[in-house]
Amino acid sequence: MSILKDILYKVPIDAVTGNTSVSVNALCFDSREVSLNDVFVAIRGVESDGHRFIEAAVHQGAVAVICEEMPSSVVNGVTYVQVTDTHAALAIMASNYYGNPSVNIRLVGVTGTNGKTTIATLLYQLFRRAGFKVGLLSTVKVLVNDKEYKATHTTPDPLTINYYLDLMTMEGVEYCFMEVSSHGIAQKRTTGLHFTGGIFTNLTHDHLDYHKTFAEYRDVKKSFFDQLPKSAFALTNTDDKNGLVMIQNTVAKKYTYALKSYADYRAKILENQLNGLLLKIGDNEVWVKLIGQFNAYNMLAIYAAAVLLGLEEMEVLRLLSELDSVQGRFQYFISEGKITTIIDYSHTPDSLKNVLETINSIRTGNEELITVVGCGGDRDKTKRPVMGAIAAALSTKVIFTSDNPRTEDPDVIIGEMEKGVEPQNFKKTLSITDRKQAIKAACQMAKENDIILVAGKGHETYQEINGVRRDFDDFKIAETLMKELRK
């Protein structure tokens, strides 16, 4: 049991009705999960407002309620605390409830449109290989040393974050690498956490269904760096036009990395092949297993962060050369028929363009590049024609298909992608709504030495149709189909 006033430490409070010295059991922001002596935090979400469920939470045994608006009637024996922002209050309270575990770990947040999962995951791998106890909070999974837990969001809710950070401290974890999404920042999920460092990758068109404007999306990302403490480092990509904007108001120590412009940490691509990259980082050359310019940026960011965290430069280069690609991030296999199939999470115009340009830079020109791609439903619609145009322009053949249509009609989504295709590229395109059949068609079309890109879902092992998730793993399906068709 904890004391309410201790959990409320550092929470800006507007008004209190009742006693803050009461003992409380747990924190909840879902009224359905409230039990006797719990604290219910009323959150205003995108789809529902927790204030509507205050009465239900009290009926289920809540001993305290945290809200932005006091209810019209209060119940004797229940403490009501009014705050300006319950999202921020929940995050601070979650840290307090778990004993502020982020203070005891060197926590590094990675934010930006693309590269978050790769950088966070490979930093985890690198520090594990260096002999440290390490944690990972990512889109794909949560790792506490070698123990894996399933991830549900890019940036989990504050209770989940602090639960795992607390678990990490009990397991002796020294470093934790965490993806920090724009949604997570906007919803104050990282408020109250103590970061040792922040990394900015890049900023491109994404999540405009949520943030409405690019400026708002940029400013939300920037606010993460604004909140870093003086003791932290802020590492940014200066080749991105928003790179310096991110760190202009931070009090953290500023560092930069780049391939094209002046920076504290610089790299140059010497060779770019299908089996890896030869990079020159500073004065040293290193061969890494990942490919493409976008991965050169990722590897440079990983190198810089590892050095800033105290690892020796030559040791970091050695460890970089051992790192493997992340699940669903330019993950590929070569069939017996010498057909290369690449699975990638590229679900934004910029990430799709990066992957296709990378493949084209390695192709000799004699092979065909067949792209299978769709766009998610109930998400930013403005990127659909843009992605359709990019896929058609940079591929030999394109099959438009279903991604995660969610509650939308997949044929409508495909139609919106087709609208972006330039007239001269119409003949390259084909539409097959069923994703498995689309992948099968690509496998049937491909000849020796051709390349297939299956884009959009990457690490996801499900497809969501009409709100129902079904098992669907692009990599496994493509691998199985290729074996069956090449017998």
Secondary structure as UniProt FT lines:
FT   STRAND          2..3
FT   HELIX           4..7
FT   TURN            8..10
FT   STRAND          13..17
FT   TURN            20..21
FT   STRAND          23..24
FT   STRAND          27..28
FT   HELIX           31..33
FT   TURN            36..37
FT   STRAND          39..41
FT   HELIX           50..53
FT   HELIX           54..59
FT   TURN            60..61
FT   STRAND          64..67
FT   TURN            76..77
FT   STRAND          79..83
FT   HELIX           86..97
FT   TURN            98..99
FT   HELIX           101..104
FT   STRAND          106..111
FT   HELIX           116..129
FT   TURN            130..131
FT   STRAND          134..137
FT   STRAND          141..144
FT   TURN            145..146
FT   STRAND          147..150
FT   HELIX           158..170
FT   TURN            171..172
FT   STRAND          175..179
FT   HELIX           182..186
FT   TURN            187..192
FT   STRAND          197..200
FT   HELIX           208..211
FT   HELIX           214..226
FT   TURN            230..231
FT   STRAND          233..237
FT   TURN            238..239
FT   TURN            241..242
FT   HELIX           243..247
FT   TURN            248..249
FT   STRAND          253..258
FT   STRAND          265..273
FT   TURN            274..275
FT   STRAND          276..281
FT   TURN            282..283
FT   STRAND          284..288
FT   HELIX           293..308
FT   TURN            309..310
FT   HELIX           313..320
FT   TURN            321..322
FT   TURN            327..328
FT   STRAND          331..334
FT   TURN            336..337
FT   STRAND          340..344
FT   HELIX           349..362
FT   STRAND          369..373
FT   TURN            377..378
FT   HELIX           383..394
FT   STRAND          397..400
FT   HELIX           410..418
FT   TURN            419..420
FT   HELIX           423..428
FT   STRAND          429..431
FT   HELIX           435..445
FT   TURN            448..449
FT   STRAND          451..455
FT   TURN            458..459
FT   STRAND          462..465
FT   TURN            466..467
FT   STRAND          468..471
FT   HELIX           474..485
//
